[in-house]
Each structure stands twice: as structure tokens, then as C-alpha cells.
Amino acid sequence: MTDRLKSLPGYKLSRRLGRDEDHVYTHGLDSPTGNRVKWIVPSPKGFCSGILRGKLFFVPCNIEETIAATYGITWFVDHPTAQFNWLTSSQNAVEYGNFTEGEMKKYHIIY
């Protein structure tokens, strides 16, 4: 799965999903800089259902562990959403290299 996210002006991210036995990875690319980023969350331990604003959703049974991995252990404390940045605000964002300009031309294709 690949899609495009908008965070702050000047930032463009592409992302895709991956996984291993213990974790799910969302791989991303900060296209202006070529920096590769991945966000790591624990693998789902089964799926449970929950109701949010009258709608039924399926969520990982370890949802609090998953949310805390991304937003920290005080995830329930309100903060201004407009100040959230996908690259710098997530607790679980890890930079893991970057693409050269030549690699960007070869692999970063905008549809």
C-alpha cells in the first residue's frame, strides 16, 4: 500500500507497509530530502472490536500498546493537532538512510 500524506508545508511523504513476526513497519520517504523513515509498532495480537462515535471498528487487541508506541505513554493527553508533524512528533519514527538524487529519480515515482 502506498499513499501520500501531507503534514506541514514543504514536507511530502510517501509510505508503504511491511511487517515481521513482532512488528509492523510503515516505511516512509521525505521526498524533498530523500530521507528514509520507518514508524515501528507492535504486531497486532488478534483483533477486537470497538465502537467510536457510534461506528463499529476492528482494532488490534493490544491497541493501547500500539498507540503508546506511536504517541508515547501519555497518548491520552490532548495537544494541538495542527502542531503534529509525521516526521518529528511520532515517538516511533526512525530514520534509516537516504536515497541519492539518482535513486530518487529511479525509485520515487509520483502517479
N, C-alpha and C positions, 0 to 999 in steps of 0.2 A: 504494500500500500504506500503510495506516495501522494503527498498533498503539499500545499503551500500555506504557510502561516504568516500572519502579519503581527508584528509586535510594535516596536517603536519605529518612527520614520527613519529610513536608511537601513533598516535590518530586513533581510529577506531570508527565510529559512525554507529548506526543503527537508522532508523527513520520510523515513521508512521504518518498518518494524522488523525486529529479529528476536530470537529467544534461544536460551539454553535450558538445562534442567531446572536451574534455580532462579533465573531472572528473565525479564522481558526487557528488551532494549529498543528505544526509539532513537534511531540514528538520524542526525541532522547535519545540515550544511549551512553555514552562514555565507551566503553567496557573495557578498561584497568582499570578504576577506579570504574565502576558501578554507576557513577553519572547519574541521570536522568535530562534531559534538555528539555525545550519546547520553541519553537520560536512562537511568537504570532503576527498575522497580522489581520487587519480588514477583516470582511467578504466581499466578492465581492458585489458591488451594481450594479448588472446587468453585462452583458458582452458586450464589444465593440470590434471592430476590429482595427488592426494597421498593418502597413507594416514595416518590418525590413529587410534591405538588400534585398529587392525585394520579400520577402515572406510574406504572409498574416498570421497573428496570431490573436487569440482571447485572450483578456486580460480583467481583471476586469475594469469596467468603472472608478473606483476610484484607478487607477494604481499608481498615484503619492503618495497617502496616503499609499498604500500598500508598495511601495518601500521605502518611508521615514520611515516606521515602522521598516524595517529591516536594512537599511543602514544609517539612520539619515537624517536630513533635508538638509544636503549638499551632498546628494547621487550623485549628478552630478559632483562632484569634483573628478578628476582622482587620483587613488592611485595604488601602485604596487600590482597587483592581487596575486603575489606569497606570499605576506605578510598577505593575508586574512586567518583567521582561523575561522572555523564554530563555535567553542565554545566561542571564546573571542572577535571576531570582530563584530558580529551582535549586533545591538542596542537592539533587542527584545529577546535575549536569556535569559531564566530564569531557574536556577537550582531549582529543586523541589524534592529533596531527592535522595536516592541512594538504590541500591539493595545490600543485603548482599551477601557474597560469595555463600551461599546455594541457594539464589534466582537466582543469575546469572547462576548457573548450571541448575536450573529448567526452567527458562524463556528465557535465551539468547541462542538461538539455531542457529548455523551457518549452512546454507544449501550449 
